[in-house]
C-alpha cells in the first residue's frame, strides 16, 4: 500500500464547553517515511496549541493584573481618606487637650483603631503593590501582543518572550 497523504487532527477541550480543533494534512512522497511525516504533523499541532494556550493565559493574566491595579487603587484611596480623617482628628484632639488639659480623650484616641504610623506604612505597601501590579499589566500586555504577532506570522514559539507570572482563571480570588 502506498501512502500519499497523512492527516492529523486533534480536538482540544477548553473551559466552559468550548473546543478548539487543529488539524494539518501533508502529502507524502515516495522518499518520505509516512510515520515520520505523521510525527511531524502531531508535533506541529501540539506546538500550535501550546502557543494558543499561552496566548489565552496571557489574556487572563492581563485581566487579572488589571483587576489588581483597580483593587490597589481603591485601597490607596481608602487609606488616604483614613489618614486625612485621622490627621483632622489628631488636630482637633490636640486643640481640645490644649484648651481643657484633659488627657483621657488622648488615651481613648490612642487605643482606637490603627495608628497614623500604621496607616502610613500600609499606604506605602499598597503603593508598592500597585506599582508591581502595573508592571505586570505592562508585561502581560506586551507578551500577549508579541505572541499575537508571532501567531499571525506562523512563528509558534515563546522563546525569548518576557513573560509575567502567569495567572490561571482558577487562581482568581
N, C-alpha and C positions, 0 to 999 in steps of 0.2 A: 504494500500500500504506500502510495506516495502522498505525503502531506504537503500541501501547497500554501496553507494558511493556518495560523493559530490565532485564537481569540481568548482573551481573559477579561472577565467582568467580576466585580465584587460590589456587593451591596453593603454599605456602611450604615449602621443604625446610629442616628443622632438622638438628642434628647427630645422629649415630648412627641413621640411617634413620628418623627421626621426621619427620612432616609436619604441617602446620597448614593448614587450608583456611578461607578467609574469603570470604564472598560476600554481596552485597547485591542486592536487587531493588527497583525503583521503578516506579510507574505513571507513564505519560506522558499528559498532557492534550493536547488539540489545540493549545493555545497554546505548549506546550513543544517545544523542539528536542531530538529523541531523542539526537543526538550530544552535546549539552551535558549532558544528564542522564547519559548513559553516562560522560562525562568526570568528572563529579562523583562517580559511584559508584567509578570507578577511583581517584581521589584519596583518597576516604574509606577504601577498603580498604587502600591503601598507608599512609595515616596511622595506621590502626588497627594494622597490622603493625609500623610503626616503634615505636609505644608498647609493644606486646607484646615486641618485641625488646629495647627499653631495659629493660623490667621483668626479662626473663631475664638481661640483662647485669648489672643491679643485684644480682640474686640471686648470680651468680657472683662479683661484686666483693665483696659482703658476706662470702661464704665465704672468698675469697682473703685478705682482711684479717683475718678471724678466725683463719685459719691462721697468718698473720704474727704476730699477737698471741701465740699459743701458742709460736711459734718463738722470739720475742724473750724471752718469759718463761723459757723453758728456758735460753737463752743467758745471761740475767742470773743465774739461779740457779747455773749452772755457773761463771760468773765470780766470783760472791760466794764460792763454795766455794774457788776457786783463791786468792782474796785471803786468805781465812781460813787456808788451808794455808800460804801464803807468810808471813803475819804470824807464825804459830806457828813456822815455820822460821827466820825472822829473829830472833825472840826466843830460840830455842834456840841459834842461832849466836852471837848477842851474848853469851849466858851462857857458851858454850864458849870464846869468844875471851877473855872476861874472866878465866876460870879458867886457860886454858892459854897465852894470848898468841899462839896460832898463827893467823896471818892467811891461810894457804893455804885453809882452809875458806871464809873470807870471799870470796876471789878465785874459788874454784870456784862458789860460790853466785851471785856476780855474773855469771858467764859462762853460767850455765844458765838457759834459758827466758826468759820475758818478765819485765820488771821490775815491781815493785809499782806504780810510777807509770803504766806502760803498761796494766796491768790496771785501774787506777782510771779512766784515760782511756777505755778500751774500755767499762767499765761505764757510764760517763756517756753514751757514744754509744749503747749498747744501750738504755738507759732512754729516751733521746730518740726512738729508732726505735720503741720500744714505745708511747710516748705518741702519736707520729704515726700508728701503725697503729690504735690505739684510736680516735683521732679519725676515721680513715677508716671504721672499722666503724660508728660512730655516724652518720656522714654517709651511708653506703650504706644503712643500715637505715632512716633517716628518709626518704631519697629513694625507697627501694623501697616503704615504707608509703604515702607520698604518691602515688606512681604507681599503686599498687593501688587507692587510694580514687578517684583520677581515672578509672581504667578502669571501676570499678564504676558510676560515675555518667555514663559515656559522654563524659568530657572527655579526648579523646585528644591531649594536648599535654604537652610537657615544659617549656613556657615558665615562667620564674621558678622552676624547680626547682633546688635547690642540689645539684649532682651531684659525687660524688667522682671521682677519676681512675678511669675505667672499665677494668677488667681483663677480658680475654677468656681463655677456657679454654686457648687455645693459647699464652698468655703465662706460664702457670704454670711454675714452676721448670724 
